Amino acid sequence: MRMKSKSPLSLRLDEDVRARLTEVSKRTGLPEAAIAQMAITAAVAATEKAGYRLVLPIEFEVKHVAQPNPQPATIYPPHQNERTVAEDRPLKKAAA
């Protein structure tokens, strides 16, 4: 499987947005860059879907929210039928 190449992008964020991004990163365990990439990808998709009209503010909708569940993490909540982005990544091979 060939990985898509990525190119760097420099962003300037307001201090409050950066602080919120950092908090989301800490709470989710995802790198800030990954969260920013997901948000930008969603914004581009929303703009394309709107016929390339950029309507501000762009609002995102959370489709699935995991509920606290005493079951093991490998069992999905009944409402979650879709795979997550993390699950679509190729598995890393274990070191020998």
Chimera marker file (.cmm) of the C-alpha trace (Angstrom):
<marker_set name="trace">
<marker id="1" x="0.000" y="0.000" z="0.000" r="1" g="1" b="0" radius="0.5"/>
<marker id="2" x="1.422" y="3.372" z="-0.987" r="1" g="1" b="0" radius="0.5"/>
<marker id="3" x="1.014" y="6.229" z="1.476" r="1" g="1" b="0" radius="0.5"/>
<marker id="4" x="-0.261" y="9.549" z="0.159" r="1" g="1" b="0" radius="0.5"/>
<marker id="5" x="2.379" y="12.222" z="0.245" r="1" g="1" b="0" radius="0.5"/>
<marker id="6" x="1.730" y="15.163" z="2.532" r="1" g="1" b="0" radius="0.5"/>
<marker id="7" x="2.882" y="18.737" z="2.228" r="1" g="1" b="0" radius="0.5"/>
<marker id="8" x="3.443" y="21.150" z="5.120" r="1" g="1" b="0" radius="0.5"/>
<marker id="9" x="1.170" y="24.088" z="5.848" r="1" g="1" b="0" radius="0.5"/>
<marker id="10" x="1.833" y="26.849" z="8.335" r="1" g="1" b="0" radius="0.5"/>
<marker id="11" x="-1.152" y="28.261" z="10.224" r="1" g="1" b="0" radius="0.5"/>
<marker id="12" x="-1.550" y="31.218" z="12.536" r="1" g="1" b="0" radius="0.5"/>
<marker id="13" x="-4.147" y="30.553" z="15.217" r="1" g="1" b="0" radius="0.5"/>
<marker id="14" x="-5.652" y="32.889" z="17.768" r="1" g="1" b="0" radius="0.5"/>
<marker id="15" x="-4.297" y="32.124" z="21.244" r="1" g="1" b="0" radius="0.5"/>
<marker id="16" x="-7.665" y="30.895" z="22.510" r="1" g="1" b="0" radius="0.5"/>
<marker id="17" x="-8.106" y="28.542" z="19.543" r="1" g="1" b="0" radius="0.5"/>
<marker id="18" x="-4.588" y="27.175" z="20.044" r="1" g="1" b="0" radius="0.5"/>
<marker id="19" x="-5.271" y="26.586" z="23.747" r="1" g="1" b="0" radius="0.5"/>
<marker id="20" x="-8.497" y="24.761" z="22.898" r="1" g="1" b="0" radius="0.5"/>
<marker id="21" x="-6.712" y="22.689" z="20.251" r="1" g="1" b="0" radius="0.5"/>
<marker id="22" x="-4.057" y="21.748" z="22.790" r="1" g="1" b="0" radius="0.5"/>
<marker id="23" x="-6.765" y="20.687" z="25.267" r="1" g="1" b="0" radius="0.5"/>
<marker id="24" x="-8.515" y="18.548" z="22.628" r="1" g="1" b="0" radius="0.5"/>
<marker id="25" x="-5.157" y="16.958" z="21.815" r="1" g="1" b="0" radius="0.5"/>
<marker id="26" x="-4.491" y="16.139" z="25.475" r="1" g="1" b="0" radius="0.5"/>
<marker id="27" x="-7.953" y="14.707" z="26.052" r="1" g="1" b="0" radius="0.5"/>
<marker id="28" x="-8.074" y="12.622" z="22.856" r="1" g="1" b="0" radius="0.5"/>
<marker id="29" x="-4.436" y="11.568" z="22.683" r="1" g="1" b="0" radius="0.5"/>
<marker id="30" x="-4.287" y="12.709" z="19.059" r="1" g="1" b="0" radius="0.5"/>
<marker id="31" x="-1.553" y="15.043" z="17.816" r="1" g="1" b="0" radius="0.5"/>
<marker id="32" x="-2.623" y="18.646" z="17.225" r="1" g="1" b="0" radius="0.5"/>
<marker id="33" x="-1.586" y="18.309" z="13.569" r="1" g="1" b="0" radius="0.5"/>
<marker id="34" x="-3.914" y="15.325" z="13.093" r="1" g="1" b="0" radius="0.5"/>
<marker id="35" x="-6.850" y="17.202" z="14.627" r="1" g="1" b="0" radius="0.5"/>
<marker id="36" x="-6.127" y="20.248" z="12.457" r="1" g="1" b="0" radius="0.5"/>
<marker id="37" x="-5.901" y="18.037" z="9.352" r="1" g="1" b="0" radius="0.5"/>
<marker id="38" x="-9.281" y="16.422" z="10.165" r="1" g="1" b="0" radius="0.5"/>
<marker id="39" x="-10.887" y="19.838" z="10.678" r="1" g="1" b="0" radius="0.5"/>
<marker id="40" x="-9.464" y="21.242" z="7.438" r="1" g="1" b="0" radius="0.5"/>
<marker id="41" x="-10.524" y="18.125" z="5.518" r="1" g="1" b="0" radius="0.5"/>
<marker id="42" x="-14.073" y="18.471" z="6.904" r="1" g="1" b="0" radius="0.5"/>
<marker id="43" x="-14.163" y="22.196" z="6.043" r="1" g="1" b="0" radius="0.5"/>
<marker id="44" x="-13.033" y="21.553" z="2.469" r="1" g="1" b="0" radius="0.5"/>
<marker id="45" x="-15.605" y="18.770" z="2.066" r="1" g="1" b="0" radius="0.5"/>
<marker id="46" x="-18.375" y="21.012" z="3.459" r="1" g="1" b="0" radius="0.5"/>
<marker id="47" x="-17.415" y="23.802" z="1.047" r="1" g="1" b="0" radius="0.5"/>
<marker id="48" x="-17.385" y="21.417" z="-1.915" r="1" g="1" b="0" radius="0.5"/>
<marker id="49" x="-20.770" y="20.007" z="-0.856" r="1" g="1" b="0" radius="0.5"/>
<marker id="50" x="-22.168" y="23.568" z="-0.684" r="1" g="1" b="0" radius="0.5"/>
<marker id="51" x="-21.236" y="24.167" z="-4.320" r="1" g="1" b="0" radius="0.5"/>
<marker id="52" x="-17.991" y="25.929" z="-3.388" r="1" g="1" b="0" radius="0.5"/>
<marker id="53" x="-19.820" y="28.542" z="-1.353" r="1" g="1" b="0" radius="0.5"/>
<marker id="54" x="-17.994" y="29.289" z="1.851" r="1" g="1" b="0" radius="0.5"/>
<marker id="55" x="-20.574" y="30.008" z="4.526" r="1" g="1" b="0" radius="0.5"/>
<marker id="56" x="-19.081" y="31.264" z="7.772" r="1" g="1" b="0" radius="0.5"/>
<marker id="57" x="-18.926" y="30.204" z="10.462" r="1" g="1" b="0" radius="0.5"/>
<marker id="58" x="-18.394" y="26.622" z="9.319" r="1" g="1" b="0" radius="0.5"/>
<marker id="59" x="-20.181" y="24.341" z="11.745" r="1" g="1" b="0" radius="0.5"/>
<marker id="60" x="-19.399" y="20.690" z="12.274" r="1" g="1" b="0" radius="0.5"/>
<marker id="61" x="-21.803" y="18.036" z="13.470" r="1" g="1" b="0" radius="0.5"/>
<marker id="62" x="-20.751" y="15.152" z="15.684" r="1" g="1" b="0" radius="0.5"/>
<marker id="63" x="-22.346" y="12.031" z="14.257" r="1" g="1" b="0" radius="0.5"/>
<marker id="64" x="-21.229" y="9.488" z="16.846" r="1" g="1" b="0" radius="0.5"/>
<marker id="65" x="-20.393" y="10.080" z="20.461" r="1" g="1" b="0" radius="0.5"/>
<marker id="66" x="-19.124" y="7.106" z="22.410" r="1" g="1" b="0" radius="0.5"/>
<marker id="67" x="-21.047" y="6.655" z="25.622" r="1" g="1" b="0" radius="0.5"/>
<marker id="68" x="-19.348" y="5.444" z="28.806" r="1" g="1" b="0" radius="0.5"/>
<marker id="69" x="-19.451" y="1.688" z="28.529" r="1" g="1" b="0" radius="0.5"/>
<marker id="70" x="-18.208" y="-0.886" z="31.052" r="1" g="1" b="0" radius="0.5"/>
<marker id="71" x="-17.491" y="-3.318" z="28.190" r="1" g="1" b="0" radius="0.5"/>
<marker id="72" x="-13.989" y="-3.706" z="26.733" r="1" g="1" b="0" radius="0.5"/>
<marker id="73" x="-12.900" y="-0.950" z="24.315" r="1" g="1" b="0" radius="0.5"/>
<marker id="74" x="-12.917" y="-3.380" z="21.376" r="1" g="1" b="0" radius="0.5"/>
<marker id="75" x="-16.705" y="-3.677" z="21.503" r="1" g="1" b="0" radius="0.5"/>
<marker id="76" x="-18.520" y="-0.854" z="19.732" r="1" g="1" b="0" radius="0.5"/>
<marker id="77" x="-21.530" y="0.921" z="21.199" r="1" g="1" b="0" radius="0.5"/>
<marker id="78" x="-24.717" y="-0.203" z="19.384" r="1" g="1" b="0" radius="0.5"/>
<marker id="79" x="-25.046" y="3.109" z="17.497" r="1" g="1" b="0" radius="0.5"/>
<marker id="80" x="-21.503" y="3.053" z="16.091" r="1" g="1" b="0" radius="0.5"/>
<marker id="81" x="-21.414" y="1.018" z="12.910" r="1" g="1" b="0" radius="0.5"/>
<marker id="82" x="-18.692" y="2.948" z="11.088" r="1" g="1" b="0" radius="0.5"/>
<marker id="83" x="-14.968" y="2.446" z="11.368" r="1" g="1" b="0" radius="0.5"/>
<marker id="84" x="-12.934" y="5.346" z="12.666" r="1" g="1" b="0" radius="0.5"/>
<marker id="85" x="-10.097" y="7.029" z="10.777" r="1" g="1" b="0" radius="0.5"/>
<marker id="86" x="-7.601" y="5.402" z="13.140" r="1" g="1" b="0" radius="0.5"/>
<marker id="87" x="-8.956" y="1.946" z="12.245" r="1" g="1" b="0" radius="0.5"/>
<marker id="88" x="-8.449" y="2.594" z="8.548" r="1" g="1" b="0" radius="0.5"/>
<marker id="89" x="-4.706" y="3.076" z="9.016" r="1" g="1" b="0" radius="0.5"/>
<marker id="90" x="-2.489" y="0.099" z="8.223" r="1" g="1" b="0" radius="0.5"/>
<marker id="91" x="-1.358" y="-1.803" z="11.289" r="1" g="1" b="0" radius="0.5"/>
<marker id="92" x="2.217" y="-1.304" z="12.398" r="1" g="1" b="0" radius="0.5"/>
<marker id="93" x="4.299" y="-4.457" z="12.310" r="1" g="1" b="0" radius="0.5"/>
<marker id="94" x="5.568" y="-5.630" z="15.670" r="1" g="1" b="0" radius="0.5"/>
<marker id="95" x="9.307" y="-5.414" z="16.245" r="1" g="1" b="0" radius="0.5"/>
<marker id="96" x="10.999" y="-8.793" z="16.029" r="1" g="1" b="0" radius="0.5"/>
<link id1="1" id2="2" r="1" g="1" b="0" radius="0.2"/>
<link id1="2" id2="3" r="1" g="1" b="0" radius="0.2"/>
<link id1="3" id2="4" r="1" g="1" b="0" radius="0.2"/>
<link id1="4" id2="5" r="1" g="1" b="0" radius="0.2"/>
<link id1="5" id2="6" r="1" g="1" b="0" radius="0.2"/>
<link id1="6" id2="7" r="1" g="1" b="0" radius="0.2"/>
<link id1="7" id2="8" r="1" g="1" b="0" radius="0.2"/>
<link id1="8" id2="9" r="1" g="1" b="0" radius="0.2"/>
<link id1="9" id2="10" r="1" g="1" b="0" radius="0.2"/>
<link id1="10" id2="11" r="1" g="1" b="0" radius="0.2"/>
<link id1="11" id2="12" r="1" g="1" b="0" radius="0.2"/>
<link id1="12" id2="13" r="1" g="1" b="0" radius="0.2"/>
<link id1="13" id2="14" r="1" g="1" b="0" radius="0.2"/>
<link id1="14" id2="15" r="1" g="1" b="0" radius="0.2"/>
<link id1="15" id2="16" r="1" g="1" b="0" radius="0.2"/>
<link id1="16" id2="17" r="1" g="1" b="0" radius="0.2"/>
<link id1="17" id2="18" r="1" g="1" b="0" radius="0.2"/>
<link id1="18" id2="19" r="1" g="1" b="0" radius="0.2"/>
<link id1="19" id2="20" r="1" g="1" b="0" radius="0.2"/>
<link id1="20" id2="21" r="1" g="1" b="0" radius="0.2"/>
<link id1="21" id2="22" r="1" g="1" b="0" radius="0.2"/>
<link id1="22" id2="23" r="1" g="1" b="0" radius="0.2"/>
<link id1="23" id2="24" r="1" g="1" b="0" radius="0.2"/>
<link id1="24" id2="25" r="1" g="1" b="0" radius="0.2"/>
<link id1="25" id2="26" r="1" g="1" b="0" radius="0.2"/>
<link id1="26" id2="27" r="1" g="1" b="0" radius="0.2"/>
<link id1="27" id2="28" r="1" g="1" b="0" radius="0.2"/>
<link id1="28" id2="29" r="1" g="1" b="0" radius="0.2"/>
<link id1="29" id2="30" r="1" g="1" b="0" radius="0.2"/>
<link id1="30" id2="31" r="1" g="1" b="0" radius="0.2"/>
<link id1="31" id2="32" r="1" g="1" b="0" radius="0.2"/>
<link id1="32" id2="33" r="1" g="1" b="0" radius="0.2"/>
<link id1="33" id2="34" r="1" g="1" b="0" radius="0.2"/>
<link id1="34" id2="35" r="1" g="1" b="0" radius="0.2"/>
<link id1="35" id2="36" r="1" g="1" b="0" radius="0.2"/>
<link id1="36" id2="37" r="1" g="1" b="0" radius="0.2"/>
<link id1="37" id2="38" r="1" g="1" b="0" radius="0.2"/>
<link id1="38" id2="39" r="1" g="1" b="0" radius="0.2"/>
<link id1="39" id2="40" r="1" g="1" b="0" radius="0.2"/>
<link id1="40" id2="41" r="1" g="1" b="0" radius="0.2"/>
<link id1="41" id2="42" r="1" g="1" b="0" radius="0.2"/>
<link id1="42" id2="43" r="1" g="1" b="0" radius="0.2"/>
<link id1="43" id2="44" r="1" g="1" b="0" radius="0.2"/>
<link id1="44" id2="45" r="1" g="1" b="0" radius="0.2"/>
<link id1="45" id2="46" r="1" g="1" b="0" radius="0.2"/>
<link id1="46" id2="47" r="1" g="1" b="0" radius="0.2"/>
<link id1="47" id2="48" r="1" g="1" b="0" radius="0.2"/>
<link id1="48" id2="49" r="1" g="1" b="0" radius="0.2"/>
<link id1="49" id2="50" r="1" g="1" b="0" radius="0.2"/>
<link id1="50" id2="51" r="1" g="1" b="0" radius="0.2"/>
<link id1="51" id2="52" r="1" g="1" b="0" radius="0.2"/>
<link id1="52" id2="53" r="1" g="1" b="0" radius="0.2"/>
<link id1="53" id2="54" r="1" g="1" b="0" radius="0.2"/>
<link id1="54" id2="55" r="1" g="1" b="0" radius="0.2"/>
<link id1="55" id2="56" r="1" g="1" b="0" radius="0.2"/>
<link id1="56" id2="57" r="1" g="1" b="0" radius="0.2"/>
<link id1="57" id2="58" r="1" g="1" b="0" radius="0.2"/>
<link id1="58" id2="59" r="1" g="1" b="0" radius="0.2"/>
<link id1="59" id2="60" r="1" g="1" b="0" radius="0.2"/>
<link id1="60" id2="61" r="1" g="1" b="0" radius="0.2"/>
<link id1="61" id2="62" r="1" g="1" b="0" radius="0.2"/>
<link id1="62" id2="63" r="1" g="1" b="0" radius="0.2"/>
<link id1="63" id2="64" r="1" g="1" b="0" radius="0.2"/>
<link id1="64" id2="65" r="1" g="1" b="0" radius="0.2"/>
<link id1="65" id2="66" r="1" g="1" b="0" radius="0.2"/>
<link id1="66" id2="67" r="1" g="1" b="0" radius="0.2"/>
<link id1="67" id2="68" r="1" g="1" b="0" radius="0.2"/>
<link id1="68" id2="69" r="1" g="1" b="0" radius="0.2"/>
<link id1="69" id2="70" r="1" g="1" b="0" radius="0.2"/>
<link id1="70" id2="71" r="1" g="1" b="0" radius="0.2"/>
<link id1="71" id2="72" r="1" g="1" b="0" radius="0.2"/>
<link id1="72" id2="73" r="1" g="1" b="0" radius="0.2"/>
<link id1="73" id2="74" r="1" g="1" b="0" radius="0.2"/>
<link id1="74" id2="75" r="1" g="1" b="0" radius="0.2"/>
<link id1="75" id2="76" r="1" g="1" b="0" radius="0.2"/>
<link id1="76" id2="77" r="1" g="1" b="0" radius="0.2"/>
<link id1="77" id2="78" r="1" g="1" b="0" radius="0.2"/>
<link id1="78" id2="79" r="1" g="1" b="0" radius="0.2"/>
<link id1="79" id2="80" r="1" g="1" b="0" radius="0.2"/>
<link id1="80" id2="81" r="1" g="1" b="0" radius="0.2"/>
<link id1="81" id2="82" r="1" g="1" b="0" radius="0.2"/>
<link id1="82" id2="83" r="1" g="1" b="0" radius="0.2"/>
<link id1="83" id2="84" r="1" g="1" b="0" radius="0.2"/>
<link id1="84" id2="85" r="1" g="1" b="0" radius="0.2"/>
<link id1="85" id2="86" r="1" g="1" b="0" radius="0.2"/>
<link id1="86" id2="87" r="1" g="1" b="0" radius="0.2"/>
<link id1="87" id2="88" r="1" g="1" b="0" radius="0.2"/>
<link id1="88" id2="89" r="1" g="1" b="0" radius="0.2"/>
<link id1="89" id2="90" r="1" g="1" b="0" radius="0.2"/>
<link id1="90" id2="91" r="1" g="1" b="0" radius="0.2"/>
<link id1="91" id2="92" r="1" g="1" b="0" radius="0.2"/>
<link id1="92" id2="93" r="1" g="1" b="0" radius="0.2"/>
<link id1="93" id2="94" r="1" g="1" b="0" radius="0.2"/>
<link id1="94" id2="95" r="1" g="1" b="0" radius="0.2"/>
<link id1="95" id2="96" r="1" g="1" b="0" radius="0.2"/>
</marker_set>
